Amino acid sequence: MKSPCPTPYDVFISGSGPAGSLLAIHLQRFGLKVLLCGTARRFDSLEGMTERGVLALRASDCKNALASLGPLVLRQARWSGEQFGGNQEYLVQRSEFDKALWQDAGEADVDRLPGRVDRVIWQEGCWQTTVDKQPICARYWVDARGRQAPANAMLQQAPGILGVGAWWQGAATTPAAGITSFADGWCWYARLPDGRTQMQMFVDATTHRPPSRAQLRSYYLQLISQCDEAAAIVQDSHLLIEPYVRGSGLNYSEPMPGPFHARAGDAALALDPLAGHGMFEAMALSMTLASCIRTQLDRPENAQLAMNFYRDRVHDEFWRLARTGRDFYQLETHWPEHSFWSRRQHWPDAEPSHPAPEPGIGQIEIRPVSINGYIENRQVVSCPDTPRGTWVVGEVPLVELLEYIRQKGGVPARQDLEAFCAGSDWPMQSVGAAITWLAQRHLLDLRSD
Ligand SMILES: Cc1cc2nc3c(=O)[nH]c(=O)nc-3n(C[C@H](O)[C@H](O)[C@H](O)COP(=O)(O)OP(=O)(O)OC[C@H]3O[C@@H](n4cnc5c(N)ncnc54)[C@H](O)[C@@H]3O)c2cc1C
């Protein structure tokens, strides 16, 4: 098809946060011609990244982003009056981190154009827009503008959360991070060795209307005064910037609004900050999306399969995260009558967040899986706790393993397994994990009908 633009990109990505940057890097690796456009973040913030996020960065060869990570701390939690240590996490100063990701994308040979993206339209067989007076056209458009992406495709929304935060300066100290509950919500703080602390207060967006700019500081200080631990953390510090407000609730938008258009990261699935791994989720989703887009562009016969795969993945993540969040909110029992807690302790439903394995119930089915950067149909094992099916555990395809076990008349002795693994691509440790996975579900003798 004739293109009116001088630069017919395969994929144009608006928004260069973790989702847009990792997507660009993976698509470029697949040999697609990618343009990444973005503006700098509106304000700086300090966030926590767990080891899973670090693994995603390593898998994407993001050396600069890895080098930008701050100290590793143990996230302390004070919840329902109990004090306990949570996950370890790296403190991430987002302005530095996002700049480093932009650099990583450049080093991966992604074409980049700094600038604001407004309206993108489908015209004459391609997506078209203008960024910094430069006309852009592409076969595929991904919106990765985070929570600033237009909200017109919202499918589900948790009770809204208002996040009010600011930076404080105190004396140089040991780095730390933590969350604390209080009657009207919860707070997250993170402290850098140079004494800068970020303190964010999260409250219900229905009962707490955002105050005017002029009243924001006193409103923020009043919220801190309601939470003894928050007040103690900043008592010898002074405010470095005026507080800001961020919409922070869990929500989920149509991830594939059209055949050549997707939403990535927060634009598709924005997490409740309580989850503490929004960056990881955004990056992991982008790595999946890269295979889906490549399939849509290179293998049109599997395009619908790829679209459904991505839609299902986002849908399932939303419900899993919604129910996991509900379970965590239920652990706070001090203020059941306060609207912040009562609105979250029963939403979205009463279904378990992690369905338990049901012994002996499972079947072999054909389902789409992500393999070698494409989405393809494969035989998988589906059971009540993994209804979309599991294709591999470790690096071992379950159905092939079941066939091997069947041929041997049962699980072979360890030395036979080791001899088999030595002559195959399957690491012994992964085979052990796959056998355990099947044994826990009493599925070692599962056959396809
Ligand atoms: C209060 C709060 C606390 C959080 N704490 C944590 C935490 O501790 N740990 C964690 O892992 N996650 C945390 N998160 C979640 C995390 O910030 C997001 O999940 C993550 O940043 C999503 O990445 P993204 O790339 O999808 O979006 P973003 O990071 O929002 O990136 C979007 C990018 O698009 C750009 N952009 C926006 N509009 C335009 C436009 N019109 N044109 C061009 N570019 C544009 C933005 O400048 C930005 O660079 C928190 C979120 C909130 C709200």
The ligand as an SDF file (V2000), in Angstrom:
LIG
                    3D

 53 58  0  0  0  0  0  0  0  0999 V2000
    1.6470    6.5290   43.3280 C   0  0  0  0  0  0  0  0  0  0  0  0
    2.2550    5.3680   42.5930 C   0  0  0  0  0  0  0  0  0  0  0  0
    3.2720    4.6250   43.1900 C   0  0  0  0  0  0  0  0  0  0  0  0
    3.8440    3.5450   42.5110 C   0  0  0  0  0  0  0  0  0  0  0  0
    4.8350    2.7960   43.1060 N   0  0  0  0  0  0  0  0  0  0  0  0
    5.3820    1.7490   42.4460 C   0  0  0  0  0  0  0  0  0  0  0  0
    6.4240    0.9720   43.0280 C   0  0  0  0  0  0  0  0  0  0  0  0
    6.8630    1.2180   44.1450 O   0  0  0  0  0  0  0  0  0  0  0  0
    6.9520   -0.0540   42.3020 N   0  0  0  0  0  0  0  0  0  0  0  0
    6.5070   -0.3460   41.0460 C   0  0  0  0  0  0  0  0  0  0  0  0
    7.0260   -1.2890   40.4210 O   0  0  0  0  0  0  0  0  0  0  0  0
    5.5250    0.3690   40.4760 N   0  0  0  0  0  0  0  0  0  0  0  0
    4.9560    1.4040   41.1400 C   0  0  0  0  0  0  0  0  0  0  0  0
    3.9690    2.1390   40.5470 N   0  0  0  0  0  0  0  0  0  0  0  0
    3.5190    1.7510   39.2100 C   0  0  0  0  0  0  0  0  0  0  0  0
    4.4910    2.2070   38.1190 C   0  0  0  0  0  0  0  0  0  0  0  0
    4.7580    3.5830   38.2490 O   0  0  0  0  0  0  0  0  0  0  0  0
    3.8510    1.9430   36.7570 C   0  0  0  0  0  0  0  0  0  0  0  0
    3.2180    0.6950   36.7480 O   0  0  0  0  0  0  0  0  0  0  0  0
    4.8600    1.9600   35.6140 C   0  0  0  0  0  0  0  0  0  0  0  0
    5.5320    3.1910   35.5630 O   0  0  0  0  0  0  0  0  0  0  0  0
    4.1460    1.7160   34.2870 C   0  0  0  0  0  0  0  0  0  0  0  0
    5.0140    1.9180   33.2090 O   0  0  0  0  0  0  0  0  0  0  0  0
    4.4480    2.4720   31.8100 P   0  0  0  0  0  0  0  0  0  0  0  0
    5.6030    2.5220   30.9080 O   0  0  0  0  0  0  0  0  0  0  0  0
    3.2550    1.7030   31.4210 O   0  0  0  0  0  0  0  0  0  0  0  0
    3.9030    3.9360   32.1410 O   0  0  0  0  0  0  0  0  0  0  0  0
    4.7000    5.2350   32.6190 P   0  0  0  0  0  0  0  0  0  0  0  0
    5.8430    4.8690   33.4710 O   0  0  0  0  0  0  0  0  0  0  0  0
    3.6820    6.1490   33.1710 O   0  0  0  0  0  0  0  0  0  0  0  0
    5.2920    5.8240   31.2640 O   0  0  0  0  0  0  0  0  0  0  0  0
    4.5120    6.5180   30.3530 C   0  0  0  0  0  0  0  0  0  0  0  0
    5.4120    7.4540   29.5920 C   0  0  0  0  0  0  0  0  0  0  0  0
    4.6490    8.0950   28.5800 O   0  0  0  0  0  0  0  0  0  0  0  0
    4.9650    9.4750   28.5880 C   0  0  0  0  0  0  0  0  0  0  0  0
    3.8300   10.1980   28.0400 N   0  0  0  0  0  0  0  0  0  0  0  0
    2.6520   10.4500   28.6220 C   0  0  0  0  0  0  0  0  0  0  0  0
    1.8620   11.1560   27.8020 N   0  0  0  0  0  0  0  0  0  0  0  0
    2.5650   11.3450   26.6730 C   0  0  0  0  0  0  0  0  0  0  0  0
    2.2920   11.9920   25.4400 C   0  0  0  0  0  0  0  0  0  0  0  0
    1.1270   12.5920   25.2030 N   0  0  0  0  0  0  0  0  0  0  0  0
    3.2380   11.9770   24.4880 N   0  0  0  0  0  0  0  0  0  0  0  0
    4.4220   11.3570   24.6990 C   0  0  0  0  0  0  0  0  0  0  0  0
    4.7440   10.7370   25.8380 N   0  0  0  0  0  0  0  0  0  0  0  0
    3.8160   10.7280   26.8150 C   0  0  0  0  0  0  0  0  0  0  0  0
    5.2440    9.7990   30.0500 C   0  0  0  0  0  0  0  0  0  0  0  0
    6.0050   10.9820   30.1860 O   0  0  0  0  0  0  0  0  0  0  0  0
    6.0080    8.5530   30.4620 C   0  0  0  0  0  0  0  0  0  0  0  0
    7.3650    8.6890   30.1590 O   0  0  0  0  0  0  0  0  0  0  0  0
    3.3810    3.2100   41.2210 C   0  0  0  0  0  0  0  0  0  0  0  0
    2.3580    3.9540   40.6250 C   0  0  0  0  0  0  0  0  0  0  0  0
    1.7920    5.0150   41.3080 C   0  0  0  0  0  0  0  0  0  0  0  0
    0.6860    5.7840   40.6440 C   0  0  0  0  0  0  0  0  0  0  0  0
  1  2  1  0
  2  3  1  0
  2 52  2  0
  3  4  2  0
  4  5  1  0
  4 50  1  0
  5  6  2  0
  6  7  1  0
  6 13  1  0
  7  8  2  0
  7  9  1  0
  9 10  1  0
 10 11  2  0
 10 12  1  0
 12 13  2  0
 13 14  1  0
 14 15  1  0
 14 50  1  0
 15 16  1  0
 16 17  1  0
 16 18  1  0
 18 19  1  0
 18 20  1  0
 20 21  1  0
 20 22  1  0
 22 23  1  0
 23 24  1  0
 24 25  2  0
 24 26  1  0
 24 27  1  0
 27 28  1  0
 28 29  2  0
 28 30  1  0
 28 31  1  0
 31 32  1  0
 32 33  1  0
 33 34  1  0
 33 48  1  0
 34 35  1  0
 35 36  1  0
 35 46  1  0
 36 37  1  0
 36 45  1  0
 37 38  2  0
 38 39  1  0
 39 40  1  0
 39 45  2  0
 40 41  1  0
 40 42  2  0
 42 43  1  0
 43 44  2  0
 44 45  1  0
 46 47  1  0
 46 48  1  0
 48 49  1  0
 50 51  2  0
 51 52  1  0
 52 53  1  0
M  END
$$$$
